[in-house]
Amino acid sequence: MYLYVDELDRTGHREGTASPRWREYLEGLNAAAERFSMQLAQRFGERATVLLTADHGMVDVPHAAGIDVAEREDLLGESSTQPETHG
């Protein structure tokens, strides 16, 4: 079974990790995961495993400190440049 919950991520990007709404989602998701894990353990014992993961961490960065990679050729790497033509 695979579940994806985007509210926490979306809220973190919009409102920051210090926002009351982000903390509310985090605590709610944590409580739901704990209930789900306990119910699985009660029903299936050690035959069930729960693995929680995230696609990235979350830190608040002021908008002015952000970097738009598309505006920084030095960060784009070789794959972003036009190939040289010989001939």
C-alpha positions as CSV (number, residue, x, y, z in Angstrom):
1,M,0.0,0.0,0.0
2,Y,1.3,3.5,-0.9
3,L,-0.1,6.7,0.5
4,Y,0.9,10.2,-0.3
5,V,-0.2,13.1,1.9
6,D,0.5,16.5,0.3
7,E,-1.1,18.9,2.8
8,L,1.9,19.1,5.1
9,D,4.3,19.8,2.2
10,R,2.0,22.3,0.5
11,T,1.4,24.1,3.7
12,G,5.1,24.3,4.6
13,H,5.9,25.8,1.2
14,R,3.0,28.4,1.5
15,E,3.1,29.3,5.2
16,G,6.4,28.1,6.6
17,T,7.3,25.5,9.2
18,A,6.7,28.0,12.0
19,S,3.0,28.5,11.0
20,P,0.3,27.1,13.3
21,R,-1.4,25.4,10.4
22,W,1.9,23.5,9.4
23,R,2.3,22.3,13.0
24,E,-1.3,21.3,13.1
25,Y,-0.9,19.2,10.0
26,L,2.4,17.7,11.3
27,E,0.8,16.7,14.6
28,G,-2.3,15.3,12.9
29,L,-0.3,13.3,10.4
30,N,1.9,11.9,13.2
31,A,-1.1,10.9,15.2
32,A,-2.8,9.3,12.2
33,A,0.4,7.4,11.3
34,E,0.6,6.1,14.9
35,R,-3.0,5.0,14.9
36,F,-2.6,3.3,11.6
37,S,0.6,1.5,12.7
38,M,-1.1,0.3,15.9
39,Q,-4.1,-1.0,14.1
40,L,-1.9,-2.9,11.6
41,A,0.1,-4.4,14.4
42,Q,-3.0,-5.5,16.3
43,R,-4.5,-7.1,13.2
44,F,-1.4,-8.6,11.5
45,G,1.3,-8.6,14.1
46,E,4.8,-8.8,12.7
47,R,3.6,-9.6,9.2
48,A,3.0,-5.9,8.6
49,T,5.6,-3.2,8.4
50,V,5.1,0.5,8.1
51,L,7.7,2.7,6.4
52,L,7.4,6.4,6.5
53,T,9.5,8.7,4.3
54,A,9.5,12.2,2.8
55,D,10.7,13.5,-0.5
56,H,12.7,16.3,1.1
57,G,13.2,18.2,4.3
58,M,11.7,21.5,5.1
59,V,13.4,24.7,6.2
60,D,12.1,28.3,6.0
61,V,14.2,30.4,3.6
62,P,13.4,34.1,3.0
63,H,12.2,34.7,-0.6
64,A,15.1,37.1,-1.2
65,A,17.6,34.4,-0.3
66,G,16.3,32.0,-2.9
67,I,18.2,31.1,-6.0
68,D,16.6,30.7,-9.4
69,V,18.8,28.2,-11.1
70,A,17.5,29.2,-14.5
71,E,19.2,32.6,-14.0
72,R,22.5,31.2,-13.0
73,E,24.5,29.7,-15.9
74,D,27.3,28.7,-13.5
75,L,24.8,26.3,-11.8
76,L,23.1,24.9,-14.9
77,G,26.0,22.6,-15.9
78,E,27.0,21.3,-19.3
79,S,23.6,19.7,-20.1
80,S,21.9,23.0,-20.3
81,T,24.2,24.5,-22.9
82,Q,23.7,24.1,-26.7
83,P,25.8,21.4,-28.1
84,E,28.7,22.6,-30.3
85,T,28.4,21.8,-34.0
86,H,31.5,20.9,-35.9
87,G,31.5,21.1,-39.7
